[in-house]
């Protein structure tokens, strides 16, 4: 499996799990709780697949950076959480960091 595809699956699973975690109401609601556990399990499995060929630091930078941005977007739509200007600026910097890491760093696999 392509490492970046595995990383994409890990990121999406983590975003789904974290969104469900908020909806689980401290694991008091069954369906969101099950989605949370399954999502994190899936995310961690595909993260290990990714780390077979992409360095750990690079993998984690991409996973956490994109996860932060996607969680903020899904929280806006699913939980009515607002993002202010400085929050958007910070997320833009995170995206810029991930792009710089992938385009210019010799640490990444292409």
C-alpha distance (Angstrom), angle and dihedral (degrees) to the residues before:
residue distance angle dihedral
X1 . . .
X2 3.78 . .
X3 3.81 109.2 .
X4 3.79 94.5 -136.1
X5 3.81 90.8 50.0
X6 3.82 89.0 52.4
X7 3.80 89.1 48.7
X8 3.81 90.6 50.6
X9 3.79 90.7 51.9
X10 3.82 90.0 48.6
X11 3.80 91.3 51.5
X12 3.80 94.1 47.7
X13 3.82 91.9 46.8
X14 3.80 90.8 49.9
X15 3.81 92.2 49.6
X16 3.81 91.0 50.0
X17 3.81 90.9 47.1
X18 3.80 94.0 48.7
X19 3.79 92.3 47.0
X20 3.81 89.4 50.4
X21 3.82 90.1 46.3
X22 3.81 90.0 63.1
X23 3.82 89.4 47.1
X24 3.81 92.6 48.1
X25 3.82 90.2 73.8
X26 3.82 94.0 -139.7
X27 3.82 91.4 -37.0
X28 3.80 92.2 -58.5
X29 3.83 93.2 120.4
X30 3.81 114.3 68.5
X31 3.81 105.1 -149.2
X32 3.82 97.8 46.8
X33 3.82 88.6 44.2
X34 3.81 91.7 54.5
X35 3.82 90.9 46.7
X36 3.82 89.2 50.6
X37 3.80 95.1 52.7
X38 3.81 93.8 42.4
X39 3.81 91.8 46.1
X40 3.79 95.1 50.9
X41 3.80 91.1 45.3
X42 3.79 90.4 52.0
X43 3.80 92.0 45.3
X44 3.79 93.5 51.5
X45 3.80 93.1 46.2
X46 3.81 92.9 52.6
X47 3.80 90.2 43.0
X48 3.82 88.7 59.4
X49 3.82 89.8 49.2
X50 3.80 88.8 52.8
X51 3.80 93.3 49.7
X52 3.80 91.6 59.9
X53 3.80 88.9 78.7
X54 3.82 109.7 9.2
X55 3.82 118.2 67.3
X56 3.80 114.7 -103.2
X57 3.81 95.7 -118.7
X58 3.79 92.9 50.5
X59 3.81 92.1 45.2
X60 3.78 92.3 50.3
X61 3.81 93.8 45.2
X62 3.79 91.6 54.5
X63 3.82 94.3 40.3
X64 3.78 96.0 48.9
X65 3.81 96.6 37.3
X66 3.77 96.2 51.1
X67 3.80 90.3 38.2
X68 3.82 91.1 57.9
X69 3.78 92.2 51.2
X70 3.81 95.5 44.4
X71 3.81 93.1 45.5
X72 3.80 89.4 52.5
X73 3.79 90.7 51.4
X74 3.81 94.8 46.7
X75 3.81 90.8 45.3
X76 3.78 88.7 55.0
X77 3.82 91.6 55.2
X78 3.81 102.1 33.7
X79 3.81 102.7 32.8
X80 3.81 102.4 24.7
X81 3.80 92.2 -120.2
X82 3.79 113.7 160.5
X83 3.80 126.6 -136.3
X84 3.80 116.6 -150.1
X85 3.80 127.1 -150.0
X86 3.81 94.5 -92.6
X87 3.79 90.2 49.2
X88 3.80 89.4 54.6
X89 3.81 91.2 46.7
X90 3.79 90.3 51.6
X91 3.80 92.1 49.2
X92 3.81 90.6 48.4
X93 3.80 88.1 54.7
X94 3.80 90.0 50.6
X95 3.81 90.6 51.9
X96 3.81 90.0 47.1
X97 3.80 89.7 51.9
X98 3.80 92.4 51.7
X99 3.82 90.7 48.3
X100 3.83 92.4 48.8
X101 3.79 90.4 47.7
X102 3.80 92.3 52.1
X103 3.79 98.6 40.6
X104 3.78 103.1 39.4
X105 3.80 110.6 19.0
X106 3.79 119.5 98.0
X107 3.82 87.6 -150.3
X108 3.79 94.6 78.0
X109 3.77 127.4 84.2
X110 3.81 116.2 -125.8
